[in-house]
Amino acid sequence: MSAAPALCLTVAGSDSGGGAGIQADLKTMQALGVHGMSVVTAVTAQNSTGVQGAWELPAEAVTAQYRAVVDDIGVHAVKTGMLSSAALVETVAELLAGTGAPVVVDPVGVSKHGDTLLAASALDAVRTALLPRATVATPNLDEVRQLTGVAVESEDDMYRAAEAVLGYGPRWALVKGGHLAAHGGEAADLLTDGERRLWLRSPRYDNRHTHGTGCTLAAALAAGLARGLDVPEAATAAKEYVTGAIKGGFALGGGIGPVDHAWRWRA
């Protein structure tokens, strides 16, 4: 009998198109040799063109899923994604407070297609309840502005943005700068705990099929932490994995296709 792999739990919404959310997280964890488990927070009707509908699960359903997994199986790292209301944010933050595993918080605010996934009324709960529980927070530039008011137009702005995010309590901030024109031909992210700074740089690939990028990076980071890597090691490995997935992104349906979570198997 083989030893059980590291255990990683995603607390996020379902993407019926399979490119982001719970589906992307579980594919990523499997690809990285980690056993993925899930707590579904919302069900979306979603495809390559956008989100056609979203239905939030009640807090008691989220709590029951979380307790069922953690109390019986255990967990080595947790990743949070779509938490669309203040009630869900506060529920999950309370659950995380009683779990000793590292936590990656992806403060999902807007989908790849511009659909709002976080109610404005939930922003304060993210700032005051969820981010203080995070080992690493992984906002993109839109989410940084949504949470902190910092508009990023340069690499210097990314330092200011990261400091603003750290002000809400996470131990580390990974500010994703892949869309920043100032990076030119690079996709550059900034990882910092306020003292140490690490730029994670990769080529920028001319590929529009990037659905699920943020979910995939955060899930890969959580998988690395579950395997016992420290934060800089896990973030570096996650950046390498998501870069390959972006390069391999493929057309699906009539809109924006997903990144390729199985790119290493196709190489």
C-alpha positions as CSV (number, residue, x, y, z in Angstrom):
1,M,0.0,0.0,0.0
2,S,1.4,3.4,-1.0
3,A,1.7,6.2,1.5
4,A,-1.0,8.9,1.2
5,P,0.1,12.1,-0.7
6,A,0.0,15.5,0.8
7,L,-3.5,16.8,1.3
8,C,-4.8,20.1,-0.1
9,L,-8.3,21.6,0.3
10,T,-9.8,24.1,-2.0
11,V,-12.8,26.3,-0.8
12,A,-14.1,27.9,-3.9
13,G,-16.9,28.1,-6.5
14,S,-17.6,25.6,-9.2
15,D,-16.9,26.4,-12.9
16,S,-19.1,24.3,-15.1
17,G,-16.8,24.9,-18.1
18,G,-13.9,23.3,-16.2
19,G,-11.3,26.1,-16.7
20,A,-11.3,27.8,-13.3
21,G,-12.6,27.5,-9.7
22,I,-12.9,24.1,-8.0
23,Q,-12.2,22.2,-11.3
24,A,-9.0,24.1,-12.0
25,D,-7.8,23.7,-8.4
26,L,-8.3,20.0,-8.4
27,K,-6.6,19.5,-11.8
28,T,-3.7,21.6,-10.6
29,M,-3.3,19.6,-7.3
30,Q,-3.5,16.3,-9.2
31,A,-0.9,17.5,-11.7
32,L,1.5,18.4,-8.8
33,G,1.1,15.1,-6.9
34,V,-1.2,16.3,-4.2
35,H,-4.5,14.8,-3.1
36,G,-7.1,17.6,-3.7
37,M,-10.3,17.9,-1.7
38,S,-13.1,20.5,-2.1
39,V,-15.6,22.7,-0.3
40,V,-18.0,24.1,-2.9
41,T,-19.1,27.7,-2.0
42,A,-21.2,28.4,-5.1
43,V,-22.3,26.9,-8.3
44,T,-21.9,28.8,-11.6
45,A,-23.3,28.3,-15.0
46,Q,-20.1,29.3,-16.9
47,N,-18.5,28.7,-20.2
48,S,-15.8,30.2,-22.5
49,T,-17.9,33.4,-23.0
50,G,-18.6,34.2,-19.4
51,V,-20.8,33.5,-16.3
52,Q,-24.5,33.1,-17.1
53,G,-25.6,32.5,-13.5
54,A,-24.3,32.0,-10.0
55,W,-25.9,30.4,-6.9
56,E,-24.3,30.7,-3.6
57,L,-24.5,27.8,-1.1
58,P,-25.7,28.5,2.4
59,A,-23.1,28.9,5.1
60,E,-24.2,25.7,6.8
61,A,-23.5,23.7,3.7
62,V,-20.1,25.2,3.4
63,T,-19.4,24.5,7.1
64,A,-20.6,20.9,6.8
65,Q,-18.3,20.2,3.8
66,Y,-15.3,21.7,5.5
67,R,-15.8,19.8,8.8
68,A,-16.5,16.5,7.0
69,V,-13.1,16.8,5.2
70,V,-10.9,18.3,7.9
71,D,-12.2,16.4,10.9
72,D,-11.8,13.0,9.2
73,I,-9.1,13.2,6.6
74,G,-7.1,16.2,7.7
75,V,-5.4,18.8,5.6
76,H,-1.9,20.1,5.0
77,A,-2.8,23.4,3.2
78,V,-6.0,25.3,2.3
79,K,-6.7,27.5,-0.7
80,T,-9.7,29.9,-0.8
81,G,-11.3,31.2,-4.0
82,M,-14.7,32.5,-4.8
83,L,-16.5,33.7,-1.6
84,S,-19.2,35.9,-2.9
85,S,-20.8,37.3,0.2
86,A,-19.8,38.7,3.6
87,A,-21.6,35.8,5.3
88,L,-19.5,33.2,3.4
89,V,-16.3,35.2,3.9
90,E,-16.9,35.3,7.7
91,T,-17.9,31.6,7.8
92,V,-14.7,30.5,6.1
93,A,-12.5,32.8,8.1
94,E,-13.9,31.3,11.3
95,L,-13.3,27.8,10.0
96,L,-9.7,28.7,9.0
97,A,-9.0,30.1,12.5
98,G,-9.4,26.6,13.9
99,T,-7.2,24.9,11.3
100,G,-3.4,24.8,11.7
101,A,-2.6,24.4,8.1
102,P,-1.1,27.2,5.9
103,V,-3.7,29.2,3.9
104,V,-3.5,30.7,0.4
105,V,-6.2,33.4,-0.1
106,D,-7.1,34.2,-3.7
107,P,-9.4,37.2,-3.2
108,V,-11.5,36.5,-6.3
109,G,-13.4,39.7,-7.3
110,V,-14.0,39.6,-11.0
111,S,-13.9,36.7,-13.6
112,K,-11.7,36.6,-16.7
113,H,-14.7,37.9,-18.6
114,G,-15.4,40.8,-16.3
115,D,-18.2,39.2,-14.3
116,T,-18.4,40.4,-10.7
117,L,-17.9,37.4,-8.3
118,L,-17.6,39.3,-5.0
119,A,-20.3,41.6,-3.6
120,A,-19.2,45.1,-2.6
121,S,-20.6,44.4,0.8
122,A,-18.1,41.6,1.3
123,L,-15.0,43.6,0.8
124,D,-14.7,44.7,4.4
125,A,-15.1,41.1,5.5
126,V,-12.3,40.1,3.2
127,R,-10.1,42.8,4.6
128,T,-10.8,42.3,8.3
129,A,-11.7,38.6,8.6
130,L,-10.1,36.6,5.7
131,L,-6.8,38.3,4.9
132,P,-5.6,38.1,8.5
133,R,-5.9,34.3,8.2
134,A,-3.8,34.1,5.1
135,T,-0.3,32.7,4.9
136,V,-0.2,34.2,1.4
137,A,-2.7,36.4,-0.4
138,T,-2.6,36.4,-4.2
139,P,-4.5,39.4,-5.6
140,N,-4.2,40.5,-9.2
141,L,-4.0,44.2,-10.0
142,D,-7.8,44.7,-10.2
143,E,-8.3,43.0,-6.9
144,V,-5.5,45.1,-5.3
145,R,-7.3,48.2,-6.4
146,Q,-10.6,46.8,-5.2
147,L,-9.2,46.0,-1.8
148,T,-6.7,48.8,-1.2
149,G,-7.4,51.6,-3.6
150,V,-3.8,51.4,-5.0
151,A,-3.7,51.7,-8.8
152,V,-0.7,49.9,-10.2
153,E,0.9,51.3,-13.3
154,S,4.6,50.6,-12.6
155,E,6.8,48.1,-10.8
156,D,7.3,50.7,-8.0
157,D,3.5,50.8,-7.6
158,M,3.6,47.0,-7.1
159,Y,5.7,47.5,-4.0
160,R,3.1,50.0,-2.7
161,A,0.3,47.6,-3.5
162,A,2.0,44.7,-1.8
163,E,2.6,46.8,1.4
164,A,-1.1,47.9,1.3
165,V,-2.2,44.2,1.1
166,L,0.2,43.2,3.9
167,G,-1.4,45.9,6.0
168,Y,-4.5,43.7,6.3
169,G,-2.6,40.9,8.0
170,P,-1.4,38.2,5.6
171,R,2.1,37.0,6.3
172,W,3.0,37.2,2.6
173,A,1.5,39.0,-0.5
174,L,1.9,37.8,-4.0
175,V,0.8,40.6,-6.3
176,K,0.2,39.3,-9.8
177,G,1.4,41.8,-12.4
178,G,0.9,39.7,-15.5
179,H,-1.3,42.4,-17.2
180,L,1.0,45.3,-16.4
181,A,2.2,46.9,-19.6
182,A,5.3,48.3,-17.9
183,H,6.7,44.8,-17.7
184,G,7.0,44.7,-21.5
185,G,7.6,41.1,-22.7
186,E,7.6,39.7,-19.2
187,A,4.8,38.6,-16.8
188,A,6.2,39.6,-13.4
189,D,4.7,39.0,-10.0
190,L,6.0,40.3,-6.7
191,L,6.2,38.2,-3.6
192,T,7.0,39.9,-0.3
193,D,6.6,39.6,3.5
194,G,7.5,43.2,4.0
195,E,11.2,42.5,4.4
196,R,12.1,40.0,1.7
197,R,11.2,40.7,-1.9
198,L,11.2,38.2,-4.7
199,W,10.3,39.0,-8.3
200,L,8.9,36.0,-10.2
201,R,9.4,36.6,-13.9
202,S,8.5,34.6,-16.9
203,P,8.0,35.3,-20.7
204,R,4.7,36.8,-21.7
205,Y,3.0,34.4,-24.1
206,D,0.8,35.8,-26.9
207,N,-2.1,33.5,-26.0
208,R,-5.6,34.7,-25.3
209,H,-6.7,31.4,-23.8
210,T,-5.9,32.2,-20.1
211,H,-9.1,31.3,-18.3
212,G,-8.3,30.0,-14.8
213,T,-4.8,31.6,-14.5
214,G,-5.4,33.0,-11.0
215,C,-7.0,29.9,-9.6
216,T,-4.3,27.8,-11.0
217,L,-1.4,29.8,-9.5
218,A,-3.0,29.9,-6.1
219,A,-3.8,26.2,-6.1
220,A,-0.3,25.4,-7.2
221,L,1.1,27.6,-4.4
222,A,-1.1,25.8,-1.9
223,A,0.0,22.4,-3.3
224,G,3.6,23.4,-2.7
225,L,2.9,24.4,0.9
226,A,1.0,21.1,1.5
227,R,4.2,19.3,0.3
228,G,6.2,21.2,2.9
229,L,7.9,23.8,0.7
230,D,8.4,27.3,2.3
231,V,6.6,30.2,0.7
232,P,9.3,31.4,-1.7
233,E,9.9,27.8,-2.9
234,A,6.2,27.1,-3.3
235,A,5.6,30.4,-5.1
236,T,8.6,29.9,-7.5
237,A,7.3,26.4,-8.3
238,A,3.8,27.6,-8.8
239,K,5.0,30.4,-11.2
240,E,6.8,27.8,-13.3
241,Y,3.7,25.5,-13.4
242,V,1.2,28.3,-14.3
243,T,3.6,29.7,-16.9
244,G,3.6,26.3,-18.7
245,A,-0.1,26.1,-18.4
246,I,-0.6,29.6,-19.9
247,K,1.8,28.7,-22.8
248,G,-0.3,25.6,-23.4
249,G,-3.7,27.3,-23.2
250,F,-6.1,26.1,-25.8
251,A,-9.3,27.2,-27.6
252,L,-12.5,25.9,-26.2
253,G,-16.0,27.1,-27.2
254,G,-16.5,30.5,-28.7
255,G,-14.6,32.7,-26.2
256,I,-11.6,32.5,-23.9
257,G,-10.2,29.0,-23.5
258,P,-8.5,27.6,-20.4
259,V,-4.9,27.2,-19.5
260,D,-3.7,23.6,-19.9
261,H,-3.4,22.0,-16.4
262,A,-1.9,18.8,-18.1
263,W,0.8,20.6,-20.0
264,R,3.6,18.6,-18.4
265,W,2.1,15.4,-19.6
266,R,1.8,16.7,-23.2
267,A,5.3,18.1,-23.3
